[in-house]
């Protein structure tokens, strides 16, 4: 259980932040950038969630919790991605759950015949912002992975999450009927 008695600690005033293993890391590092982008994605998802009710809302709560798990995973350096009581890691079953939810949501949708513009309803637009923000988090995680070990399940999770948000945006757009289709070269 996390207990926060004091919000400020002053330990980061030197431009570093503490990691799970007790080490300190510069706030400008790729690791902290990836963690920050995951936090931004979670916040964008939270903004969409305020307009949501019912089963997708329950999914969103689970996803937001998973994103905190993902942040903890990224805050734990090393190449041992085995979870334990003391080490929180994204696990393949979290990715499997997202894939199952994508498949279930996608069953109600007509196949795409065009790319769609991010919009339609307000909720769909919010979900598209969350999707784009999630893609930015994925790029930051891939950049970290180019220089340090990153849990492969964490990379799969963030990739699948943007797919989930895309499909969910279509579902809330009247099962895709309110999607705005891209018309290539329309303004030429």
C-alpha positions as CSV (number, residue, x, y, z in Angstrom):
1,X,0.0,0.0,0.0
2,X,1.3,3.4,-0.9
3,X,1.2,6.1,1.8
4,X,1.9,9.7,0.9
5,X,2.0,11.9,3.9
6,X,3.9,14.7,2.2
7,X,3.7,15.6,-1.5
8,X,7.0,17.4,-1.8
9,X,10.2,15.8,-0.7
10,X,12.8,18.2,-2.0
11,X,14.9,15.2,-3.2
12,X,14.2,16.1,-6.8
13,X,15.4,19.7,-6.6
14,X,18.8,18.6,-8.0
15,X,17.2,17.5,-11.3
16,X,17.0,13.8,-10.4
17,X,14.2,11.4,-9.4
18,X,14.2,8.2,-7.4
19,X,13.6,4.8,-9.0
20,X,12.1,1.7,-7.4
21,X,15.5,0.2,-6.8
22,X,16.7,3.2,-4.8
23,X,18.9,4.7,-7.6
24,X,18.5,8.2,-8.8
25,X,18.0,9.1,-12.4
26,X,18.2,12.5,-14.3
27,X,14.7,13.9,-14.9
28,X,15.7,14.5,-18.6
29,X,16.5,10.8,-19.2
30,X,14.7,8.5,-21.6
31,X,13.4,6.5,-18.7
32,X,11.7,9.5,-17.0
33,X,10.5,10.7,-20.4
34,X,8.8,7.4,-21.0
35,X,7.2,7.4,-17.6
36,X,6.0,11.0,-18.1
37,X,4.4,10.1,-21.5
38,X,2.6,7.1,-19.9
39,X,1.3,9.5,-17.2
40,X,0.1,11.9,-20.0
41,X,-1.7,9.0,-21.7
42,X,-3.3,8.0,-18.5
43,X,-4.5,11.6,-17.9
44,X,-5.9,11.8,-21.5
45,X,-7.7,8.5,-20.9
46,X,-9.1,10.0,-17.6
47,X,-10.4,13.0,-19.6
48,X,-12.3,10.7,-21.9
49,X,-13.5,8.6,-18.9
50,X,-15.5,11.6,-17.4
51,X,-17.8,11.3,-20.4
52,X,-18.2,7.5,-20.2
53,X,-20.6,5.3,-18.5
54,X,-21.3,1.6,-18.4
55,X,-19.0,-1.3,-19.3
56,X,-16.4,0.7,-21.3
57,X,-16.0,2.9,-18.2
58,X,-15.1,-0.2,-16.2
59,X,-12.6,-1.1,-18.8
60,X,-11.1,2.3,-18.6
61,X,-10.7,2.1,-14.8
62,X,-8.8,-1.2,-15.3
63,X,-6.6,0.3,-18.0
64,X,-5.8,3.3,-15.8
65,X,-4.7,1.0,-13.0
66,X,-2.7,-1.0,-15.6
67,X,-1.0,2.2,-16.6
68,X,0.1,2.8,-13.0
69,X,1.5,-0.7,-13.1
70,X,3.3,0.2,-16.4
71,X,4.8,3.3,-14.7
72,X,6.1,1.2,-11.9
73,X,7.5,-1.3,-14.4
74,X,9.4,1.5,-16.2
75,X,10.6,2.9,-12.8
76,X,12.2,-0.4,-12.1
77,X,15.5,-0.7,-14.1
78,X,17.0,-4.0,-15.0
79,X,16.4,-6.8,-17.3
80,X,14.6,-9.3,-15.0
81,X,11.0,-8.8,-15.9
82,X,9.7,-11.4,-13.5
83,X,7.0,-9.9,-11.2
84,X,7.2,-10.4,-7.5
85,X,5.7,-9.1,-4.3
86,X,8.2,-6.3,-4.4
87,X,8.5,-5.7,-8.2
88,X,5.5,-4.7,-10.3
89,X,5.7,-5.7,-14.0
90,X,3.3,-5.8,-16.8
91,X,2.5,-9.4,-17.6
92,X,1.3,-11.1,-20.8
93,X,-2.2,-11.7,-19.4
94,X,-2.7,-7.9,-19.3
95,X,-1.9,-7.8,-23.0
96,X,-4.2,-10.8,-23.6
97,X,-7.1,-9.0,-21.8
98,X,-6.7,-5.9,-24.0
99,X,-6.7,-8.1,-27.2
100,X,-9.9,-9.9,-26.0
101,X,-11.6,-6.5,-25.3
102,X,-10.5,-5.2,-28.8
103,X,-11.9,-8.4,-30.4
104,X,-15.2,-8.1,-28.5
105,X,-15.7,-4.4,-29.3
106,X,-14.7,-4.9,-32.9
107,X,-17.4,-7.5,-33.4
108,X,-20.1,-4.7,-33.5
109,X,-18.3,-2.6,-36.1
110,X,-18.5,-2.7,-39.8
111,X,-15.1,-3.2,-41.4
112,X,-13.2,0.0,-42.3
113,X,-13.3,1.0,-45.9
114,X,-11.4,4.3,-45.3
115,X,-9.1,5.9,-42.8
116,X,-11.2,8.0,-40.3
117,X,-10.6,11.4,-39.0
118,X,-10.2,11.8,-35.2
119,X,-13.6,13.1,-34.2
120,X,-17.3,12.4,-34.6
121,X,-18.7,12.7,-31.1
122,X,-17.1,14.5,-28.2
123,X,-16.3,11.2,-26.5
124,X,-14.8,9.8,-29.6
125,X,-12.6,12.9,-30.1
126,X,-11.4,12.5,-26.5
127,X,-10.6,8.9,-27.1
128,X,-8.7,9.8,-30.2
129,X,-6.6,12.3,-28.2
130,X,-5.9,9.5,-25.7
131,X,-5.0,7.2,-28.6
132,X,-2.5,9.7,-30.0
133,X,-1.1,10.4,-26.6
134,X,-0.7,6.6,-26.0
135,X,1.2,6.4,-29.3
136,X,3.6,9.1,-28.1
137,X,4.1,7.1,-24.9
138,X,4.9,4.1,-27.0
139,X,7.5,6.0,-29.0
140,X,9.1,7.2,-25.8
141,X,9.2,3.6,-24.5
142,X,10.7,2.4,-27.7
143,X,13.4,5.2,-27.5
144,X,14.2,4.0,-23.9
145,X,14.3,0.4,-25.2
146,X,17.0,1.4,-27.7
147,X,19.3,2.3,-24.9
148,X,18.1,0.2,-21.9
149,X,16.1,-2.9,-21.2
150,X,12.3,-2.6,-21.3
151,X,9.9,-5.3,-20.5
152,X,8.6,-6.7,-23.8
153,X,5.1,-7.2,-22.3
154,X,5.1,-3.5,-21.4
155,X,5.9,-2.6,-25.0
156,X,3.1,-4.9,-26.2
157,X,0.7,-3.5,-23.7
158,X,1.2,0.1,-24.8
159,X,0.9,-0.8,-28.5
160,X,-2.3,-2.7,-27.9
161,X,-3.7,0.0,-25.8
162,X,-3.7,2.5,-28.7
163,X,-5.5,-0.1,-30.8
164,X,-8.1,-0.5,-28.1
165,X,-8.7,3.2,-27.9
166,X,-9.1,3.4,-31.7
167,X,-11.7,0.7,-31.7
168,X,-13.5,2.2,-28.6
169,X,-13.7,5.6,-30.3
170,X,-15.4,3.9,-33.3
171,X,-17.8,2.1,-30.9
172,X,-18.8,5.3,-29.2
173,X,-19.3,6.9,-32.6
174,X,-22.5,4.9,-33.0
175,X,-20.6,1.7,-33.8
176,X,-18.7,3.5,-36.6
177,X,-21.7,5.1,-38.2
178,X,-20.7,8.6,-37.0
179,X,-17.1,8.2,-38.0
180,X,-15.8,10.9,-40.2
181,X,-14.1,9.3,-43.2
182,X,-10.9,10.7,-44.7
183,X,-11.3,11.9,-48.3
184,X,-7.8,11.8,-49.8
185,X,-7.0,15.1,-51.6
186,X,-10.4,16.6,-50.9
187,X,-9.0,20.1,-50.5
188,X,-6.8,20.2,-53.6
